[in-house]
Amino acid sequence: MRNWTNFEFESPLFLYGLLLIPILAVWFYISHKKSTPALRVTTVAGFKLKKSVLAQLKPLLYVLKLAAVALLIVALARPRNVAVSKKTKSNKGIDIVMAIDVSGSMLAKDLQPNRLEALKDVAKDFVSKRPNDRIGIVVYAGESFTQTPITSDKGIVTRTISDIEYGQIEDGTAIGMGLGSAINRLKDSKAKSKVIILLTDGVNTAGFIDPRTATELAKELNIKVYTIGIGTNGMAPFPYAKDRFGRLQYRRQKVEIDEDLLKHIASETSGQYFRATNNSKLQSIYDEINKLEKTKIEEFKYYNYQEEYRLYVLIALGLLLLEYVLRNTLFKSFI
């Protein structure tokens, strides 16, 4: 079956010539009427004969000519099928590591259903929008580790984010450790652009790596760091204990985020600092980072043209030949 979506005319203006077809049809009809002799008599009783089938089919000759002319006009418009193949090439690859705070405070409910779950939804959406980049995941609390090395397999990255839970590692907030682990994932990267998205909801309280020292290392390695402080302004419901059924108990506490440190990290590495105070703001931050870090993609299109005008010409010539044969054989005595 023909795929009409790939069909086109190289010179479609010739198709206006088809407007001549009805004009020619009228002209043929008038010419035929004029060329038919007429005899006036008082009665036609003596002339009543059965009409010849061939005489009735004589207009078929004109139809064949008109069809041939129409096909030749279509052929002049150069009908053809176009097969388009595409090939994309990324000439500015970006390696991204997302360093995610998984401390107990990430269960605070100032974002819905809590900070950690809100982040996971936004992070998975961010990954889906980066089809041409490699992404890795680092999680940290009182210590840090690589959850997923840098990979181009977005399915693995998305599943890793979905599986992140509180309690995987010792509690605390080791921002320097999280940043250090992310840097370690990128230090041997050959990508033209290396980016860390560091998210935290607190103050550096653990770990043996000073965040400012890690920042200097990132700067030396030309790694850009975007920092995100997540949490509302003022008070928020934080988990502080579990009841006898294992359910978390919440109480309102002041939100404390070391914004000066996060701004310093971003500034020193040519990145930016963002504050996510609610779900929509968190989403807009990741959308903004997605726009700032664009992978340059080149798309190459290859066109393969299959000309079809020859078929129309052959059919037109066949119709003209048929008309010529019929006019000089079956219809010869009626012309």
C-alpha positions as CSV (number, residue, x, y, z in Angstrom):
1,M,0.0,0.0,0.0
2,R,1.3,3.4,-1.0
3,N,2.4,5.7,1.9
4,W,0.9,9.0,0.7
5,T,2.6,11.0,3.5
6,N,5.9,10.5,1.5
7,F,4.4,11.5,-1.9
8,E,5.1,14.9,-3.4
9,F,5.4,16.8,-6.7
10,E,8.7,18.5,-7.5
11,S,7.0,21.1,-9.8
12,P,3.4,21.3,-8.5
13,L,2.6,24.4,-10.6
14,F,2.2,22.2,-13.7
15,L,-0.9,20.7,-12.0
16,Y,-2.7,23.9,-12.9
17,G,-2.6,22.5,-16.5
18,L,-5.3,20.0,-15.4
19,L,-7.7,23.0,-15.6
20,L,-7.5,22.6,-19.4
21,I,-9.1,19.1,-19.3
22,P,-12.7,20.3,-18.8
23,I,-12.1,23.0,-21.5
24,L,-10.8,20.4,-23.9
25,A,-13.8,18.1,-23.1
26,V,-16.2,20.9,-24.0
27,W,-14.2,21.7,-27.2
28,F,-14.3,18.0,-28.2
29,Y,-18.0,17.8,-27.6
30,I,-18.8,20.9,-29.7
31,S,-16.5,19.7,-32.5
32,H,-18.2,16.4,-32.5
33,K,-21.7,18.0,-32.7
34,K,-20.5,20.2,-35.6
35,S,-19.0,17.3,-37.5
36,T,-22.1,15.2,-37.3
37,P,-24.2,15.7,-40.5
38,A,-27.9,16.4,-40.2
39,L,-30.8,15.6,-42.6
40,R,-34.2,17.3,-42.3
41,V,-37.1,15.0,-43.3
42,T,-40.8,15.0,-42.7
43,T,-40.8,11.6,-41.1
44,V,-38.1,9.3,-39.9
45,A,-40.2,6.1,-40.0
46,G,-38.2,4.7,-42.9
47,F,-34.9,5.4,-41.2
48,K,-35.5,3.7,-37.9
49,L,-32.5,1.4,-37.4
50,K,-31.0,-0.1,-34.4
51,K,-28.2,2.2,-33.2
52,S,-24.7,0.8,-33.5
53,V,-22.9,0.1,-30.2
54,L,-19.6,1.3,-31.8
55,A,-21.3,4.6,-32.7
56,Q,-22.3,5.1,-29.1
57,L,-18.8,4.3,-27.9
58,K,-17.1,6.8,-30.3
59,P,-16.7,9.4,-27.5
60,L,-14.4,6.9,-25.8
61,L,-11.7,8.0,-28.2
62,Y,-11.9,11.5,-26.8
63,V,-11.9,10.2,-23.3
64,L,-8.6,8.3,-24.0
65,K,-7.0,11.5,-25.5
66,L,-8.1,13.6,-22.5
67,A,-6.9,10.9,-20.0
68,A,-3.5,10.8,-21.8
69,V,-3.2,14.6,-21.7
70,A,-4.1,14.6,-18.0
71,L,-1.4,12.0,-17.3
72,L,1.2,13.9,-19.2
73,I,0.4,17.0,-17.2
74,V,0.8,15.1,-14.0
75,A,4.1,13.7,-15.3
76,L,5.4,17.2,-15.9
77,A,4.7,18.0,-12.2
78,R,7.3,15.3,-11.4
79,P,5.5,13.0,-8.9
80,R,7.8,11.2,-6.6
81,N,8.1,9.3,-3.3
82,V,10.5,10.7,-0.7
83,A,12.2,8.5,1.9
84,V,13.7,10.6,4.7
85,S,16.2,9.1,7.1
86,K,17.5,11.0,10.1
87,K,20.7,10.7,12.0
88,T,21.5,12.8,15.1
89,K,24.9,13.6,16.5
90,S,25.6,15.1,19.9
91,N,28.8,17.2,19.7
92,K,28.6,18.6,23.1
93,G,28.1,15.8,25.6
94,I,27.2,16.6,29.2
95,D,27.9,14.3,32.1
96,I,25.7,15.1,35.1
97,V,25.8,13.8,38.7
98,M,22.9,14.4,41.0
99,A,24.0,14.5,44.6
100,I,20.9,13.9,46.8
101,D,20.6,14.5,50.5
102,V,18.8,11.5,52.1
103,S,19.0,12.6,55.7
104,G,16.1,12.2,58.1
105,S,15.1,15.9,57.6
106,M,14.2,15.1,54.0
107,L,11.1,13.5,55.3
108,A,9.8,16.9,56.4
109,K,6.3,17.6,55.1
110,D,6.6,21.2,53.9
111,L,6.7,19.6,50.4
112,Q,4.1,17.0,49.5
113,P,4.1,14.2,50.3
114,N,7.5,15.0,51.8
115,R,10.8,16.5,50.5
116,L,12.4,13.3,49.4
117,E,9.4,12.0,47.5
118,A,8.8,15.3,45.8
119,L,12.4,15.4,44.8
120,K,12.3,11.9,43.4
121,D,9.4,12.8,41.1
122,V,11.1,15.9,39.8
123,A,14.4,14.2,39.4
124,K,12.9,11.4,37.3
125,D,11.2,14.0,35.1
126,F,14.5,15.8,34.7
127,V,16.3,12.6,33.6
128,S,13.6,11.9,31.0
129,K,14.3,15.3,29.4
130,R,18.1,14.6,29.0
131,P,18.1,11.7,26.4
132,N,21.6,12.6,25.1
133,D,23.5,13.0,28.4
134,R,25.0,10.6,30.8
135,I,23.8,10.8,34.4
136,G,24.9,9.4,37.7
137,I,23.4,9.4,41.2
138,V,25.2,10.0,44.5
139,V,23.3,9.9,47.8
140,Y,24.6,11.2,51.1
141,A,23.5,11.8,54.7
142,G,26.1,11.2,57.5
143,E,28.3,9.6,54.8
144,S,28.0,9.2,51.0
145,F,28.2,6.6,48.3
146,T,27.5,6.3,44.6
147,Q,24.1,4.8,43.9
148,T,24.6,4.6,40.2
149,P,27.8,5.4,38.2
150,I,27.5,7.8,35.2
151,T,25.5,6.0,32.5
152,S,23.5,6.7,29.4
153,D,20.9,4.1,30.4
154,K,18.1,6.3,31.6
155,G,16.1,3.3,32.7
156,I,18.7,2.4,35.3
157,V,18.9,6.0,36.5
158,T,15.2,6.3,36.8
159,R,14.9,3.0,38.7
160,T,17.7,4.1,41.0
161,I,15.9,7.3,41.9
162,S,12.7,5.5,42.5
163,D,14.5,3.1,45.0
164,I,16.1,5.9,47.1
165,E,14.8,5.7,50.6
166,Y,15.7,7.2,54.0
167,G,17.7,4.9,56.2
168,Q,20.1,3.6,53.6
169,I,23.0,5.2,55.3
170,E,23.9,6.7,58.7
171,D,21.9,9.9,59.4
172,G,23.5,13.3,59.3
173,T,24.2,15.9,56.6
174,A,27.7,15.6,55.1
175,I,27.5,18.1,52.3
176,G,31.3,17.9,51.7
177,M,31.1,14.1,51.4
178,G,28.3,14.3,48.9
179,L,30.0,16.9,46.8
180,G,33.3,14.9,47.0
181,S,31.7,11.7,45.8
182,A,30.1,13.5,42.9
183,I,33.4,15.1,41.9
184,N,35.0,11.6,42.1
185,R,32.5,10.3,39.6
186,L,33.3,13.2,37.2
187,K,37.1,13.7,37.5
188,D,37.9,11.2,34.8
189,S,35.1,12.2,32.5
190,K,35.9,13.1,28.9
191,A,32.7,15.1,28.4
192,K,33.0,18.6,27.2
193,S,30.7,19.8,30.1
194,K,30.6,18.3,33.6
195,V,27.8,19.3,36.0
196,I,26.8,18.4,39.5
197,I,23.3,19.1,40.9
198,L,23.8,19.2,44.7
199,L,20.6,19.2,46.8
200,T,20.4,19.5,50.5
201,D,17.9,20.7,53.2
202,G,20.2,21.5,56.0
203,V,23.6,22.5,57.3
204,N,26.9,20.5,57.0
205,T,27.0,18.6,60.3
206,A,29.0,15.4,59.4
207,G,31.7,13.9,57.3
208,F,35.5,14.5,57.1
209,I,35.5,16.5,53.9
210,D,35.2,20.3,54.2
211,P,32.6,21.5,51.6
212,R,34.8,24.5,50.7
213,T,37.8,22.2,50.0
214,A,35.6,20.1,47.8
215,T,34.4,23.2,46.0
216,E,38.0,24.2,45.2
217,L,38.6,20.7,43.7
218,A,35.5,21.0,41.6
219,K,36.7,24.4,40.4
220,E,40.1,23.0,39.4
221,L,38.4,20.2,37.4
222,N,36.1,22.6,35.6
223,I,33.0,21.0,37.1
224,K,30.0,23.3,37.4
225,V,27.9,22.9,40.5
226,Y,24.2,23.9,40.7
227,T,23.1,23.9,44.4
228,I,19.5,23.6,45.6
229,G,18.3,24.3,49.1
230,I,15.0,22.5,49.6
231,G,12.6,23.6,52.4
232,T,10.1,26.3,53.2
233,N,10.9,29.5,54.9
234,G,10.1,29.5,58.6
235,M,8.7,26.4,60.3
236,A,8.0,23.0,58.9
237,P,6.8,19.6,60.3
238,F,9.9,17.4,60.9
239,P,10.0,13.7,61.9
240,Y,11.4,13.3,65.4
241,A,10.4,9.8,66.6
242,K,8.3,6.7,65.8
243,D,5.3,5.5,67.7
244,R,4.9,1.8,68.9
245,F,3.5,0.9,65.4
246,G,6.6,2.3,63.6
247,R,4.9,5.3,62.3
248,L,6.8,8.6,62.1
249,Q,5.8,11.4,64.5
250,Y,6.1,15.0,63.4
251,R,6.5,18.3,65.2
252,R,7.1,21.8,63.8
253,Q,10.7,23.0,63.8
254,K,12.6,25.8,62.2
255,V,14.0,25.2,58.7
256,E,17.7,25.8,58.7
257,I,19.6,25.7,55.4
258,D,23.2,26.9,55.0
259,E,22.4,29.2,52.1
260,D,25.8,31.0,52.4
261,L,27.7,27.8,51.8
262,L,25.4,26.7,48.9
263,K,25.8,30.1,47.2
264,H,29.6,29.9,47.7
265,I,29.8,26.5,46.1
266,A,27.7,27.6,43.1
267,S,29.5,30.9,42.7
268,E,33.0,29.4,42.8
269,T,32.2,26.8,40.2
270,S,30.2,29.1,37.8
271,G,26.9,27.5,38.7
272,Q,23.8,28.9,40.4
273,Y,22.0,28.6,43.7
274,F,18.3,27.9,43.9
275,R,15.8,27.7,46.8
276,A,12.9,25.3,46.5
277,T,10.2,26.2,49.0
278,N,7.4,24.1,47.5
279,N,6.8,21.4,44.9
280,S,6.1,23.8,42.0
281,K,9.3,25.8,42.8
282,L,11.3,22.6,42.9
283,Q,10.0,21.6,39.5
284,S,10.7,25.0,38.0
285,I,14.3,24.9,39.3
286,Y,15.0,21.6,37.5
287,D,13.3,23.0,34.4
288,E,15.6,26.0,34.6
289,I,18.7,23.9,35.0
290,N,17.6,21.8,32.0
291,K,17.4,25.0,29.9
292,L,20.8,26.3,31.1
293,E,22.6,23.0,30.4
294,K,21.7,22.4,26.7
295,T,23.3,19.5,24.8
296,K,24.0,20.7,21.2
297,I,22.5,18.2,18.8
298,E,23.1,18.1,15.1
299,E,20.4,16.4,13.0
300,F,21.3,15.1,9.5
301,K,18.5,14.3,7.1
302,Y,19.1,12.1,4.1
303,Y,16.5,12.2,1.2
304,N,16.0,9.3,-1.2
305,Y,13.8,10.3,-4.2
306,Q,11.9,7.7,-6.2
307,E,10.7,9.3,-9.4
308,E,7.4,8.2,-10.7
309,Y,6.7,10.4,-13.7
310,R,7.9,7.7,-16.1
311,L,5.0,5.5,-15.2
312,Y,2.5,8.3,-16.0
313,V,4.2,8.9,-19.3
314,L,4.1,5.2,-20.2
315,I,0.4,5.0,-19.4
316,A,-0.3,8.2,-21.4
317,L,1.5,6.8,-24.4
318,G,-0.4,3.5,-24.0
319,L,-3.7,5.4,-24.0
320,L,-2.7,7.4,-27.1
321,L,-1.6,4.2,-28.9
322,L,-4.9,2.5,-27.9
323,E,-6.8,5.5,-29.3
324,Y,-4.9,5.4,-32.5
325,V,-5.5,1.7,-33.0
326,L,-9.2,1.9,-32.2
327,R,-9.7,5.0,-34.5
328,N,-8.0,3.2,-37.4
329,T,-9.7,-0.2,-36.9
330,L,-13.1,-0.5,-35.0
331,F,-14.1,3.1,-35.3
332,K,-12.7,3.8,-38.8
333,S,-16.0,3.8,-40.5
334,F,-17.5,6.2,-38.0
335,I,-14.8,8.9,-38.3
